Amino acid sequence: MGKAEDLVVEGWAEQDEVLRRRYEEALAAGLRDVDAHTFATSGSDIGELRRAVKKGCPPKLLARIVL
């Protein structure tokens, strides 16, 4: 592979890792699978998710806030 192709593959791997982490954190926060996936692929602020969880926000309300 050439250098440009290596960057694309690395970029995909990095993006996949970010999506996986966002998905897993949303699941751990109590979001349903489909909502966790929606959150992971959205531009929603993960900091907002973390703050709401820290304050004890229930999963149904959390989904409404971050989605």
KAHU-V960071 format. One record per run of one state. SS is the DSSP state (H for helix, E for strand, C for the rest). FROM is the first residue (numbers start at 1). TO is the last residue. Records with the same first field share a line. If there is no record, write none. Layout:
SS: FROM-TO + FROM-TO
//
This chain:
C: 1-2 + 29-32 + 42-45 + 55-58 + 67-67
H: 3-28 + 33-41 + 46-54 + 59-66
//
